[in-house]
Amino acid sequence: MSAGPGRILTTHVGSLPRSQAVTDVLFAREREEAREVAADDAVIRAAVEAVVRRQVEVGIDVVSDGEMSKISYATYIARRLSGFDGDTPREPGQDLVEFPGLLRKLAERGATAKYRRPRCVAAVAVKDLGPLATDLGNLQAAVQAARPMAAFMNSASPGVIALFQPNDYYRTQDEYLEALAAALQAEYEGIVRAGIILQIDAPDLAMGRHTMYRDRSLEEFESLAARHIEVLNHALRNVPAERVRMHVCWGNYEGPHHHDVPLSRLLPIVLKVRAQGLLFEAANPRHAHEWAVFKEVRVPPDKVLIPGVLSTTTNYIEHPELVAERLERFADLVGRERVMAGTDCGFGTFAGFGPIEPDIAYLKLRSLVEGAQLASRRLWR
């Protein structure tokens, strides 16, 4: 997961824009409509092949399946684990609650994702590993055809499932997290066993501060975030750390973000995760300055930083020189071999929703590749 032969490698957070055909399949499955299963499977399989090929054409080294089979990075799990049913009312982050006019505007222009968020209503356990096997098969076939350097697959953390799908069954939140971790272990190990890099999506570790834990003190939140890491590490105990990376973010949405927990408070906690790679926001206006935090915090020598050098909530295409500048800052702090180029978050966090025009998303990724090339030439000269 470190630098390639004399250059900085490129990747992204995972989700990419889905076509209308893919979106139609995903929402039909969520509504449990009677459809031709083979035809729907073919739509998803073709989409994975196309999205992997396009990433390789742009120049991305470590690619994903674009999360083509998932409505969102957390709620997909309801098809794979038992214990979930119903729906959950949407609760925006505290920053948006304080600006109802902005919240209304976002809803009016369709900038609010619409999908079901089931709740935990019974014991959580593995229900069906078939969807995982299908996802792995689709990605492996696409990789075989397009030949990227490597591939990763996203999987939800126990904490982010608890964030989006509240607990109505377990006696305590801690029991709920432990049950989720035990059930997710099969997915984590299955991805790595298939030769794919595992990416844990864990926005609960940052976004959770101004959502599910908004009424707690900062110190209480830090203690809870540390517990989220402990539970996740237990689920990862049989997986080599060098085959795992984790994504942390404060929420991939346009908003004030003035209640975001500072990286300086969060970083010592997340660095304890049993994962070699750490993906985090470093490009958007609220967090771009926090590269300086790494001057003060010792990063363990086995960690690889994958900072976001592209924003995923604006259609501005970052200039390659800006991308290079951002990458060089991190390389100067931890060494060029321990930095990869990434994005703040996904370009298709929710199916059928996304602020970025699909073609612009790939132009932004091309700029990421060109910026990494610029930085590499200067860092290895």
N, C-alpha and C positions, 0 to 999 in steps of 0.2 A: 504494500500500500504506500510505499515511499516513492521517491523520484525515479524516473526512468533513466536510461543511459544518457546522462548529461542534460536532463531537462526536467521541468516541472510537468507532472501529469495533470490531465483535466478530467473532471467528472461533474456531477450535479446532484441535486437532492433526491430526484427520483421521478416525481410525477411530471408528465408532459401533456400537452393539449390532446384531448380525445375528439375523434370525429363524431358527427351526429349519429352515424350508424352505431358506433360503439356506445355512445350515451344512451341511445334507445334500447339497446340490449341490456345495459346495466340497470336501468330503471324498470324495465319489464321484469327482470329477474327479481328485483326488490318487491315488486307488486305481485310476484308469484303468478304471472300470467301464463296461460297455456300457449307455448310457442314451440317451434321446431328447434329442439336442442342442438342438433348437429349443425344447423345453419347458423345459430347464434355462436356456437363454439368456433365456427369457421371465421366469423367476423372478428372475434377477439384474436384468434391465431394470426390472421392476416395483418391485423393492426400491430401486434407485437413485432412481427417480421419487418413491417414498414418502419416502425419507430426506431428499432435497433439499427436498421440500415441507414436511416437518416442521421442518427447520432454519429455513426462511423463516417459518413460523408462529410459532416461538419468538422470532424476531427476530434471528437470526444474519445478519450482513452478507456475510461471505465464507465460502461453504459448500463442502463436499466431497461425493464420492459415498459417504462412509462406509466406503470400502474394501470394498464389498459383494462384489467379485469375488475377494478375496484372503483366504487363510487367515491370513497374517501379512504384515507390512510388509517382510519381507526374503526369505522363502523362495518367495514368488510368482514370483520371477525365474527359477526353474528351468524354468518353462513357456515362457519367452521367450528364454533363452540356452542355447546348447549347452554341454556340458562338465560337467554335474552328474548325479550318480546316487547311489544308496545312501542311507544314513542316518548320523546322527552322534549318539553318546551325549550325553545332557544333562549339562552341567556348570554347576551353580549358581554364583552369584557368591560371592566369598570371604566376604562378610558372612553368607550363609546356611550356608556350609560350617561356620562356627564355631558354629552353633546347629542341630545336627541334629534336635533336638526340634521346632523350628519348621518346619524343612524337611519333616519327616515329617507334621506336622499339615497343612501346606499341601497335600501330596500326598493325604492321606487325605480331605480335604474337597473334593477335586476342583479345587483352586486351582492346578494345574499344567497348562499347556496341552499338548495332545497333537497333534502333527503331525510330518510327516517333515522332517528337515533334511538334504537331500542334500549330498554333498561334491563338491569340484571334482576330477574324475578325468581330465579331458581339456582340450584348448584351449577357452577361452571365446570365444564369438562370438555374434552375433545369430542366433537360430534362427527366430523367428516374431514379427513385429510385429502379427499379427492380434489377439491379446488386448488390446494397447494401443489399437488402432483401435476395438475393440468398447467398451472402457472409455470412451474419449473420446466416442464416439457416444452412449452411454447418458447420460453426464453432460451433454453439450450438449443433448440432448433434454429432460432434466429441468430444466435451467436455463431453456430456452425456455419451459417450462410454468410454472415457479414464479417466475421473474424475481427472483432475488437480485441484490445489488449486484455480486458477482463470485464466481468459483469457483476452487478450487485442486485439484490432484491430487497425491497422494503418490507418491514414487519413492525407491527405496533408494539410499543412498550406496555407493560401492565398499567403503568400510570396514566398513559394517554387514553387507554380504554376506559379506565375509571373516570377520567375527566369528561369524556363525551357520553358515557353510558353509566349513569349513576346506579348506586347499589340500593336495591329494595329488599335484599334477601339476607346478606351476611350480617352478623351481629355487629361487627366493626368494619371500618374502612380497611384496616390492616389485614383482616381475614380475607376481605375481598381481593386485595392486591396479591396476597399469597396464593389464592385460588387461581387468579388470572395467570400468575407467573408459572404455576405448575402446569396449567393447560397450554400455555404458549411455548413451553420448552420443546415440544415435538416439532413445532414449526421452525423454531430457531435452528435446531439441530438438523432438520431435514434440508433446509436451505444450504447450510454449509456442507452437508454430506453430498449434495448434488454438485459441488464444485463452484458454487456461487458465493460471492461475498455477502454477508448478512449486514443489512443496515437497519438499525433500531431507530424508529421514529419516536422521539421523546419530547415533544413540545410541552408536556406537562411540567417539565423541570424548569421552564421559564414562563410560559403562558399561564401555567397554573397559578402563578402569584396573583394575577389580576382577574382570574376567573374562579375556579373552584375554591381557592384559598384566600380570596380577597378580604375576608373578615378576620384573618389571622394576622398576628404580628409578623414582622420580617423574620424575627428569630424563630418563631414557630414554623414559618414556611421553610426556612433553611433546614430545620430538623426533619420536616416532612419530606422535603426533596432528597435529603440524605437517605431516608428510609426507602424512597422510591428506587434509589440506586442500589441499595442493599438487596431489595427484592429482585430487581432486574439481574444483578450479578449472580444471584442464586440460580436463576433460570438459565444463565449463560455458563454455568460452571463446567460443563462438558465440551464447550466450544473454544477452540484456540483464539486468543484475543486478536491475533494478527489477521483473522478472517472476519473480524467484526468492526463496524464503524457505527457511530451514533450521531443522529441529528438532533440539535437543540434549537428551538426558536421561540420567539415571543408572540407568534401569531402572524400568519401570512395574509394580512389584510391592511387596507388603507385606513389609517386611524391615527389619533394623536400619539398613542403609545407612551404617554407621560407617566403611566404607572408601572412600566416595565421594571423588573428587578435588575439592578446593575450587574453587568458581567463580573465585576470585581467581587461581588458577594456570591455569585453562582459558580464561578470557575473552579474554586477549590473543591466544590462538591462533585461536579460532573467529571473532573479529572480522575476520580476514583472508579469510574466505570470500567468493567472488564471488556474494553474495546480499544483497539489500537488507534483508530481514526476518530476524529472529532470534527463534525460539521457544525458551523454556527454562523449566525448573521454577522456580517462585517461590512456591508455595502449601503444599507439604507440609512436615512438621515438620523435615526435615533441611536444607531449602534456603530456607525462607521468609525467613530473616534476611539472605540474600545480596543483597537489593536494595541494601544499603549498599555493596557492592563497586563499584557504578556511580558512587559518589562519588570513587573513586580512579582509575578507569580511564577514559581518554578514549574516548568512543564516536564513531567517524567520523560526520561530519554527514550522510552519505548512508544511514545505517542506521536502521531502524525496529525498535523493541523490541516484542516480543509476549510479555510475561511470562505464565506460567501463574498465573491468579488463582483457579483451581479445582483441587482435588486430584482425581485420577482413580482413587484406590485406596480411597476411603471413601464410604459412603452418606450421610454428613453433607451437608446442603445448605448451602453457604456463604451467609451473609446478604448481601444486596445492599450493605449498608453496609461490610462487610469487603471485598467486591470493589472498591468505590469507593475505600476507603482504600488498598488495594494499588496501584490504578491511579494514584492521585494522587501516591503516592511517586515512581513512575517519571516521571510527567509533570513533577514539580518538578525532577527531575534532568536530563532530556534535552529537555524541552519537550512540550507537550500534542500537538503535531502529529506527534510521532515515537513515539507509543505506541498499540498496539492491545490489546484484551482477548483473552487466549487461555487455554488450559488446560495443566496440567502435562504431560499426555500424551493418548493416545487412550482412548476409553471402550470400545473393542472391539479391543484390540491383537491378539488371536488369536480366530479364529472358534470359537464354541462355548465360550468362556471369558471371564470378566470378573467382577470383584468388585462392579461396580455394577449394581443392578437397572435394566433398560432405561428404565422410565418415570422413575426417579429421575435418570438421566443427563440427560434433557431438562428436568427441573425444575432441575437444577444449571445447565444452559445458560440457562434463563430467568432465573435469579438473576444470571448473568454479564451478561445484557443489561440487567437492571434496575440492576445496579451500575454498568455503563458509562454508563447514562443519568444516574444520580446524580452520578457524577464529572464528566460533561460539563457538567451544569448549574452545578456549582461552578467548574469550570475556565474556562468561557466567560462567566461572569456579569460 
